[in-house]
Amino acid sequence: GPGRHLARAWRDGMVARSLLPRWGGGPGESERFAQSVATSSPDGRGPQRYAWILTSLQEVNGNVFRETDASWPTAHAGFEVLEREHPDSITLPSRHARFAWLADDRAVAAAEFAKLGDRMDRTVWRGDAEFLAAREWANAPPS
């Protein structure tokens, strides 16, 4: 069930964090672990697990896409599946929107903010100002 998936996702995230260079891992080791989870999960849930791993890595980075070799396309695919599996979640589209913003993907960010309307998961954003800045950026007319 979902509890088992969450436990595995949490464990994956902790492993990925422990492989970061600041905690003794080699350069790129954390990203290689995450990518191997994404491509070789026997349960077929690799992209979803990758999205969870990136969520864990983002907690200890300013921008996981600038500071590591994280893959936005893989994370995006994972969030898309997670959102289909949990259609009532506010957290998942909020995370998806924030990661799209961090990855500079305006189209995905705009679509996620449209889904959210005025709903906001405060556990995802670093305050109202970040949420509003990201939403304004996502919805800005093309220059």
N, C-alpha and C positions, 0 to 999 in steps of 0.2 A: 504494500500500500504506500500512500504518500509519505508516511512516517519513515519507512525504510529509505525512500529516495532522499528525504531531507537529511537523514543521518549520514548517508553516503556523501551527499553534496557537502555537508559540513566537514566531513573527514577529508574529502578531496581538497577543499579550500585550505584547510590547515596544512596539508602536505605541501601544496603549492607555495604557501607562505614560507614554510620552513626551508624551501629550496631557493628563496631569494638570496642574492649575494650578501645582503646585510646580516643574514642569519647563517652564513657559512656555505650557501649553495654556490655553484659555479655560474658564470655568466650564461644566461639563456636557459638554465636548467629548469626553472619554474615554468617557463613558457613551453619547453619541450614536454614536460609532464602534462601540462594542460592540453596541449595539442594531441598527445597520445591518448588521453582520456576521451577527447572529442572524436577521434577516428577509430578507436579500438574497443569501445564499450560493448561487451557482448549483449547487453540488454537493448541496444539500439538507442540509448538515451545520451549518447555522447555530446551532442550540441547543448542539450539542457544542462548537463553536468559542467560543460565548459562555461556556460553563462553563470552558474553558481560559483565556479572557481574565480572568474573575473570579479564577481561581486565581492568575494573575500579579498582578492588582491587589491581592489580599488580602495578598500578600507584603510590600507596602509600606503597608498600612493596619492599624489595630487591628481594625476591623470594617468591611468594605467596604460593608455594608448601611446602616450609620449614617453613614459618612463620604462616601459617594457615592450617586448615584441608581441604583445597581445593582438589577436586577430578580431577585428570588428565584424567581418562577415560571419565568422563562426559564432561569436557571441549573439549577433543579430538573429541568426537562424535558431539558436537555442531559446532566446526570449520569445520568438514567434511561436514556437511549439508550447512553451510554458504558458503563454497567454491563452492559447487554444485549450489547454488542459484545465486552466483555472480562469474561466471567462469573467467571474465576478471580482477578481483581484484588482485592487487599486495599486498595490505594491509593485506588481510585475510591469504594468505599463509605465509606472513612475520610474522604475529602474531602467526600463528600455529607453524611455525618453532621455534620462540623464546620461546613459551610455552613448546614445546617438549624439547628444550634445558634446560630450567629451571626445567623440570620434569625428566630430565635424560633419555629421550626416544630417543636414537640415531637413531633407524630405522625410526620413524616418522619424526624426524628432517631432516634426509638425503633425504627422499622422498619430503619433502616440499622445501628444498634447490634445489633439482633437478628440481622441477616445476619452481622455480624462475630464475634459471640460474644466470645471473649477475645482475638481477634486485633487487633493495633494496628499501624498503620504510623507509626513514630516520625518519619518525615519530614513528616507531615501536622500533627501536634499539637505545641504548644509545651510539651512535657514531659508526663510521666505525670499530674501533678496536673490539667492542663487536660482531658485525655482522661477521667479519672475523674469530674471535676466535670460535664462535659458529659453523660456516660453516666448519672450519677446524676440529673441534671435531666431527661433524656429519659425515664427510667423511673420518675420520681416519680409516685405516685398523684395523681389530680386532687384539688385541695384543695376 
